[in-house]
Amino acid sequence: MISFKKGYKKDRPRQGKSQRLQILQWNAGGMSPDKKIQIQKILQTYDVDIFTIMEANISDDKLKYYQFPGYTLYNLPKYRQVASGILTGVKDGLTSHLMLR
């Protein structure tokens, strides 16, 4: 279960040019259908712009099962048997690209 700090303001107003990005980071310890549903609810409830799921444990061939409508996804696939990999989602409309060095 993901929880937020006390005092967090959901449904925050966007203010002109001084918009703030809402970023979610979560160490999932491996994705599952239940965790995907939980993340989708949080993305909608808290108007998340960018999210990263650490230890997503998603291979490129399984990424099709973990799509989040309204987000462009970038996947650094798992590279070990235990939970690893990072899934990043960027809200459509924000400019983004993946650069690895």
Secondary structure, DSSP 8 states (H G I E B T S, - for coil): -----TT--SS----GGG----EEEEE-SS--HHHHHHHHHHHHHTT-SEEEEET----GGGGGGG--TTEEEEEE---SSSS--EEEEEETTS-------
